[in-house]
Each structure stands twice: as C-alpha cells, then as structure tokens.
C-alpha cells in the first residue's frame, strides 16, 4: 500500500468518524485540540484516528465517572458503526483503526 493511499484512507476515516460522532450528538471541534467538553478528532498516520474528550486537568479526577461514561458512549457509537476501537494513554484517547 502506498503512503498516499494510506494517508487518504486515514483522512477519509477521520471524516467518517467526525460525521458519525456529530450525528450522535457530540460536539466535534474543528481543530486537533478539544475544547472543554468537546471532542478532538484527528488522523495520526502511525496509529489511526484519535478521539479525545476535552476537559481541564482539574476535572480529570473530579469528574472521572462522567469521563468514563463519555468514553463508553463514544466506544458504543463507534463500535456500532463497525469501527475497530482501542483505548490508549490510560483511557484518555480512543484509537480507531478501521
């Protein structure tokens, strides 16, 4: 597989993931970084499409239960859509590879 094909496939997967999450009611930020409460979605050529949920460092511990619920909801939407999803960075990122 050529690098151009892999890159295009990654961008297509990113667009698909963005659309699916938006249609499910999530706020998907237009940039790489997620704002507080929004989702950051981007293609990492070495790992796949990355999804993160933005929250301040102070709220990571305070709202751990909410963060877990959001992560489970994100997984459910993506798996139901037929994607392969794994967690990375101690559950702080979801990685979609297909």
C-alpha positions as CSV (number, residue, x, y, z in Angstrom):
1,X,0.0,0.0,0.0
2,X,1.4,3.4,-0.9
3,X,1.8,6.2,1.6
4,X,-0.6,8.4,-0.4
5,X,-3.3,5.7,-0.2
6,X,-2.8,5.2,3.5
7,X,-2.9,8.9,4.1
8,X,-6.0,9.4,2.0
9,X,-7.7,6.4,3.7
10,X,-6.8,7.9,7.1
11,X,-8.3,11.3,6.2
12,X,-11.4,9.5,4.9
13,X,-11.7,7.5,8.1
14,X,-11.3,10.8,10.1
15,X,-14.1,12.4,8.2
16,X,-16.3,9.4,8.7
17,X,-15.6,9.3,12.4
18,X,-16.3,13.1,12.7
19,X,-19.6,12.7,10.9
20,X,-20.7,9.7,13.0
21,X,-19.9,11.4,16.3
22,X,-21.6,14.6,15.2
23,X,-24.7,12.8,14.1
24,X,-24.7,11.0,17.5
25,X,-24.9,14.5,19.2
26,X,-21.3,15.0,20.3
27,X,-19.6,18.4,19.8
28,X,-16.6,17.7,17.5
29,X,-14.1,20.5,17.4
30,X,-12.9,21.7,14.0
31,X,-9.2,21.6,15.2
32,X,-6.9,19.0,16.5
33,X,-7.3,20.1,20.1
34,X,-10.6,19.6,22.0
35,X,-12.1,22.5,23.9
36,X,-13.5,21.9,27.4
37,X,-16.3,19.4,26.9
38,X,-15.8,18.9,23.1
39,X,-14.1,16.2,21.1
40,X,-10.8,16.4,19.4
41,X,-10.6,14.1,16.4
42,X,-7.5,13.8,14.1
43,X,-5.6,11.3,12.0
44,X,-2.3,10.1,13.3
45,X,-0.5,8.3,10.4
46,X,1.2,5.9,12.8
47,X,-1.8,4.9,15.0
48,X,-5.1,5.7,13.3
49,X,-7.8,8.2,14.0
50,X,-7.6,9.6,17.5
51,X,-10.6,10.8,19.6
52,X,-10.1,12.7,22.8
53,X,-12.6,14.3,25.1
54,X,-11.5,17.8,26.3
55,X,-11.6,18.6,30.0
56,X,-9.3,20.6,32.2
57,X,-6.7,18.7,34.3
58,X,-8.6,19.7,37.5
59,X,-11.7,18.0,36.2
60,X,-10.0,14.7,35.2
61,X,-10.2,13.4,38.8
62,X,-13.2,15.4,39.9
63,X,-15.4,14.1,37.0
64,X,-13.8,10.6,36.5
65,X,-17.2,9.0,36.5
66,X,-18.5,11.4,33.8
67,X,-15.3,10.9,31.8
68,X,-15.9,7.1,32.0
69,X,-19.5,7.5,30.8
70,X,-18.4,9.7,27.9
71,X,-15.7,7.2,26.9
72,X,-18.2,4.3,27.0
73,X,-20.7,6.3,24.9
74,X,-18.0,7.1,22.3
75,X,-17.0,3.5,22.1
76,X,-20.6,2.4,21.8
77,X,-21.3,4.8,18.9
78,X,-18.0,3.9,17.1
79,X,-18.3,0.1,17.6
80,X,-22.0,0.1,16.5
81,X,-20.8,1.9,13.3
82,X,-18.5,-1.0,12.7
83,X,-15.2,0.5,13.7
84,X,-12.3,-1.2,15.5
85,X,-11.6,0.8,18.6
86,X,-9.0,0.6,21.3
87,X,-8.0,2.8,24.2
88,X,-4.7,4.4,24.6
89,X,-2.9,6.7,27.0
90,X,-4.7,5.2,30.1
91,X,-8.1,5.6,28.5
92,X,-7.6,9.3,27.6
93,X,-7.7,8.5,23.9
94,X,-9.7,6.2,21.7
95,X,-7.9,4.9,18.6
96,X,-9.9,3.9,15.6
97,X,-8.1,1.8,13.0
98,X,-10.8,0.7,10.7
